[in-house]
Amino acid sequence: MRASLIIKAAAAFIAGIYITFSQAHDANVAMFGLLIISAGWFLASIISVLKNSNPILNGVLILATAAMAWLTVSFEANNATTWAWILLEAWALFGAIFELIFALRAQKKSAIRRDYLINAGLALGLFVSQVSITAAADSVSHVGFFGAYAAILGVHLAIASASPNAIASASPNAIASASPNTQTKA
């Protein structure tokens, strides 16, 4: 679990930093940032499947992130700038849905459940920000909101990966072997 969180944190933070310091806030920058995040989630999901952590959901996530990575690589900015914003909206919406599903499957009142809910809230915030931008030509806003989402998500995931409570509550063996008297209070 820790390795997956670290990989996701690194990918999100790298994408956020790349977008923040790029001089052009256009669709190409957004698509490269989305490619970085998709690759990180893809790798983290493979690790989760290999560790037998929610293999079905992570298997679906592997397919979804591979499709997103393929779409961002096949993107042509001159012909489909609106398509880039649709991909950002899709990433945000489906990301929020996946995070909510993972949160519902996690142990109640656990740190990992709280982290999934925070991730879902950030993704929903990105979705709302992308949908609320009416002019498809306003690339600075689209890319800026995506960069802010990526940087905040990267910091949140880095903190979550360093938290011993998140790791302990995510471990199925720790949950199964813990007696009611030894579980942490929420």
Disulfide bonds with the S-S distance in Angstrom:
none
